[in-house]
Amino acid sequence: MTEKELKQKLYLNIAFVVLGLAMIITGWVLTAIREGTSSEITGLGSGIFAIGLLRVLQIRKILKGDKDALQKLKEGYDERNVMIYNKAMSMTMKICLFAAFIALFVLYVLEETVIANTIATVVCGSMVVYLICHWIYSKKY
């Protein structure tokens, strides 16, 4: 992994830290205004902040020349781990889409059309993004 790629990852994770902080603050403000209805935003923001901060610390350690940290990072990107990650992500997406289709069916039966239409829009949007990515990667490789 080159120094340029590490710096790009560093900037991305700094953005996650900032996003997490913004979500935490937004959650606190909404909780103060609406009496505890926004704890989910605070929790999600805390998770994004923590992961971003840990990755920033890891990448800074590597950029400062720590050989052990660089070796651990390289081990995470070997062929076998990448293949396992891709297969797991593929299976996860299939399960999520199947669950979304079941939820759509149940919501339409219960006449909750607003929620069902929202889920249907997200599913269709996901499929469009998948098709665009597939097209881009098929041209690239």
N, C-alpha and C positions, 0 to 999 in steps of 0.2 A: 504494500500500500504506500503510495507516494505521499510526500508532505502536502502537496496540493489537495489530494483527496481527504487527508486528515483535517486540513483546515476547513474544507467544505463541510465535513461532518461536524466540526467544532461550531461553525456558524449556525448550522441547522439545529444543533442541540442548544445553543444559546437562545435561538428563537423559541424552542420548546420551553426553556426556563422562563422566558418573558411571557409566553402564552399561559403557562401554568400560573404564574403570579397574577396575571390579569384575570384569570378565571377565579382564583382564590379571592381576590379583592371584589370582583363582581358578585361572587356568592355571598361574601360578608355583607356587602351593601344591600343586596336583595333580601337577605335574611333579616337585616335590620328594618327594612321597609315592610316586608310581608310576613314577618314572624315565622321564620324557619322553613320556608318553602324551597329554599335554594341550596340545601346542603349537598345535593348531588353535584352541583357545579363546583362547589368548594372541594369535594372529594375527588372529582375527576381532575380538577386543576392541581390538587396536591400530588396526585399520581404523575401527571405530566411534568410537573416541576421537579419531583424527586428523580424520575428517570432521566430527564434532561440534565440535571445537575450532576448525577453520577457519571453520565457519559462525558460531560464537559471535563470533569476531574480526570477521568480515564484518558481522554485524548490529550489533555494538557500534560499529563505524566509521560505519555508517549513522545510528544513533541519536545519535551525536555531531555529526551535521550534514555529513558528507562527501557532497557532491553527486555526485561521480563514481561512488562506490560505489552510491548510490541509483539512478543512471541505469543502471548495469550490472545491478542487480537487476531493475529494471523491464523491461529488454530481455529478460531470461530468462523473463518472464511475459507476453510479447506473444502475440497470438492464434496466430500461425504456430508459435511454439515450443511452445505448449501443445498444439496439434493434433499436431505431430510427436511430442511426448512421449507423448501418449495412444495414438497409433497404434503407436508402438514398444513401449509397455507391453502393449498388447493382443496384438501379435504374439508378444512374449516369453512371455506367459502361455499362449498357444495352443501354442507349441513346448514349453514346460515340461510342460503337461498331456499332450501327445502322448508325450513322453519318459517321463513317469511311467507311462502306460498300457503302453508297450513294456516298461519295467522290471517292471511288475506281471506281465505275461504271462511274461516270462523267469523271474522269481522263482517264480511258481507252477509252471512246468514243472520248475524245479530243486528244487522242494519246500522252498523257503525261505519258509515261510508266515508266520513271525513278522515278517520284514522286509516281505514283501508286504502283510500286513495293516496294518502301520504306514503304508506308503505309500498304501494304499487309504483309510485313515482320513484322512490329510492331504489327499488329493485330494477326498474327499467333503466334508470340512470346508471346503476352499477353495471348492467349488461352493456350499455353503450360505451362506458369507460373500458370495459374488458375488450370489446371488439376493436376499439381504437388502439389500445395497447397491443393487442394481438397483431393488428395490421402493421403498426410501427415496428414491432420486433421481428415480424416475418420479412420485412424489407431490410432490416438491419443485419440479420443473420442468414 
